[in-house]
Amino acid sequence: MITLVGNVLNSNNKKVLDKMHKMDFEYVRREVIAQIEDGAEFIELNAVSLLDNEFPFLKEAIRIIESSGSKALVRSNNAYTLVQVINLVKKEVVVGDVEFNIEKIDFILDNIKDKNVKIIASIRDPKDEDDVSPEKSLLIAQRYIDYLLDRGIKRSNILLDPVVRPLEQHNENGKIFLNTLELFKLDFPQVKTIANLAALSEGLPMRWLISSNFVSLAIEKGLDYIVLDVMEKPIIESIITTLTIIGKDKNMQSYLRFCRNNRESRRKGA
């Protein structure tokens, strides 16, 4: 079964960043609860744009998330911040994005101790961003998994991120992602995958239209952790109907429950 990660609290959004700068934790609480009610099992926090105020914000936001009954997924390019988060949380936590950088990986792993931590292994090569072929990503993923396993990390605590790149950059980025995901699931069946599907439509109009179709294709290819705006109803509709169609909705329970809670609007004259 898939795991939904709500990604509304992202400092790349100007409105959200303004709330973060103001340390408006009532806003954070409302957004957290709304995402939980719409099915998010994890709440993503990205406060990178706060710079020196990143961890002070994360500290209170994580407290709100955990006290609301959910779990945090924290994205930061600062390894020290990720370690602070790991030492702070009381529940399972997901941290990322961690590229295949031995020094950075070791620093994080040396500070995990006995915490329940899942690591997002970002499969990108910062030295050669132009070569994003599925075959190259597969080689990076193999090296990454082997290294983490050698360091004692369980397969169940590794989340491979094939990396979604915007269509605006290249019109085959959606296809490349799906092909990469397929290879990952074939070669590493015991390792879970995660992706921010909203990234595909960055800079484009009617983003929900792309996301709602992209999520269906990604689920069919086996994506495990889906990062997106869980409050976008068309996207949730796509997730539920896709799971039903491919036989992953036992006795169609989720679909029938969704239909009961959202009565179908009939066409005039029907």
N, C-alpha and C positions, 0 to 999 in steps of 0.2 A: 504493500500500500504506500502511496505517496505521502510526503510530509510537506505541509504548506508553511511558508515563511513569509510573514507580512513585512513589506519593505517601505512603509510610509515614512518612517522616521529617518530620513536621509538628508544630510546637510547639503547635498548637491541641489536640493530643492530650495529656492530662495525664501519661500514662505516658511518652510520648516526651519531653515537656518536662522531666520529672524527670531522665531520662537525659542530656538536653542540659545542664541545669544542672550536673550532675556531670561534664560533659565525658567521658562514658563512650564513648570512641571504639572500644572493642572491640564494644560493642553496635551502634554505627553501622556498623562493618565487616561484622558478621554480617547486618544488615538490607540493606546494599548488595548483598552477594554473593547473598543469597536472592532479591532482586528481579531481579538480572541473570539468575540461573538460571531465573526464571519469565518471562523474555522482555522485561524493561524495557530499552529502548535509552537512556533518560535516567532519572536519579534526581533527583526533586524534593527540594529543601531549602527548608524554611520555618522560620527560626529567629527570626522577628520578636519573639516573646514573651521572648527573652533580653535585649532592650533593648541595653545597652552591651556585652554579651558576644556580640552577634549575629555580628559579623564574625570575632572570634577562633574561634568555633565553625565558621563557614562555611569559614574558611581550612583547617582540618585536615580537615573533612568532604570538601571538594572534592579535597584531595590523595588521600584514600582512594578516592573515586569514580574519579578518573582513573587511579590506579595499579591499580585493579581492572578496567580496560578499558572503563569506561563514561563517560558525559558527564553534566554537571550542568545542571539547570534550577533556577534560584534565584528565589524569590519574596520580595520585600521592598517595603515602602512607603517605604523610604529610598533616594533616588536616589544618594546618596553611597556607600551600601553596594553598590549594583549596579555602580557604577563601579569600586570596589575589587575586586569579583569579576571584572569584565571584564579588569582589568589583571593579575589573579592567574592565571587559567586558562591551560592550555597547549593545550586542545582546544576544539572548538566548544562554545559555551555558549548557553543560552536564559535570558533575564532578563525579569522582569515583577513585578507587573502594572503596566503604565504606562498610566494614563488619558490622555485627550486634554488634556494640560496642557503648553502650549508651552514654558514655562520648564523644566519637569522633563524634557521630551523633549530640548530643546536641550542641557541639561547632560549628559545621557547620551551623545547623539550626538557632542558635542564631545570626548568622552573615549574613543570607541571606537577611533580610529586604524585600524590594519590588522587588528584582531581579527576572528575568525570568530564573529559574534554574531547571534543571532536575538532579535527584540524581540516580546514579547507585547503586542499592542495591545488593551487592555481596553476594550470598547465599553460603557461605562456613563457616565451623566451624574450626577455626585455632587450637582449642584444640583437635580436633579429625578428622584429615585429612583422616583417613582410612575409615570412614563411610561416603560414598558419595551417599547413596541410594536415589532414588527419593522421597521416603516417608519422610526421614529425612529432605531433602531440602525443601519439602512442609511445614513442621512444622516451619522451620526457616523463610521461606518466609511469612507465616501467621503472625508470631510474629512481623516481620519487618514491614509489611504493616500496621498492627494495630497500631504500635507505631508511624509511620510517619503520619497516619491519625489523631491520637490523638494530634499530634503536629501541626496539621493544614495544612499539605502538601496534595495537591490534588493528586488524583489517576493519573491524566495525567502527573504529574511531577515525577512519580516513574518509574524507569526502572529496572526490575528484571533481574539479571544476573545469570542464572543457573550454570555458570562456565564450560568452556570447558577444560578438562584435556587431556594431550597428550596420544595418543595411545601407545607410547613408554613405558609409565608407566604401562598401563593395556590395554589389547586388547578389553575390553568392554566399554572403556570410551566414545566412540562415541554413543553407544547404551544407556548408562546411561544418557548422556546429552539429547538425544532425548526423552527418557521416562520422564525425569524431566520437559523438556519444555512442553510436552503434558499435564502433570498434572497442571502446572502453567496456561496454557491457559484455561483449564477446570474449575479450581477453582477461578482464578482471571481474568475473561475475559476483564475487563475494565483496567487492568494494562498492560502496554507495556513490552516487553522483549528485551534484548540486549545480544549479545555474540560475542566474538572474535573467529571466526571460524578457523582462521589460527593456533590457539594453538593446535588443534587436531593433526596436522602433524609435530609438532616440532621434530627435530632430524631425520626426515625421508627423503629419496630422492624423487624427483619429487613431491614436496609438493602440487603443483597446481592440481595434479591428485586427491588427496584426497579432497582438498578444493572444487573443482568444483563439486564433487558428494555430499559432505557433505552439501554444501549450498542448494542444491535441496531438500534434506531430511528435513533440518531445516526450509525452507520456507513452505514446505507442513505441518509441525507441527505448523506453525503460528508465527515464529520468526519475530519480528518487526524491530529491528535495527541490521543491519549486519555489523560487523567490519571485514574488510579484505583489501587486496591490490586491489583496484578498477582498477589498471592498468594491472592486469593479465587478458588478453582477454578471456581465457577459462572459468574463473570464471564468468565474466559478461555474457558470452554466456549461461552458465547454469542458471543464475538468470533470464534472459529474457525468455528463453524457458520454464522454470519451471512455471513462472507466467502465461505464455500463456496457458500451458497445464492444469493448475488447475483453469483457468477461471478468473484470477485476472488482466488480461491485456485487458482492455476494447477495443472491436473491433479489438484486436490484433495490436493496434497502435504502441506499443513499438517494437514488433517483426518485423513488416513490416518496420518500420523506421530503425531498426538495419540492416535488410537485404538490404535496399537501400544504407545504408552507408558502408556496408561491402559485396561487391559482392561475391557470392558463387563461390569458385574455382571448376571447373568441372574436373572430372576424364578424363584422356586421353582416347579418343575413345568414350566418352559418347555423 
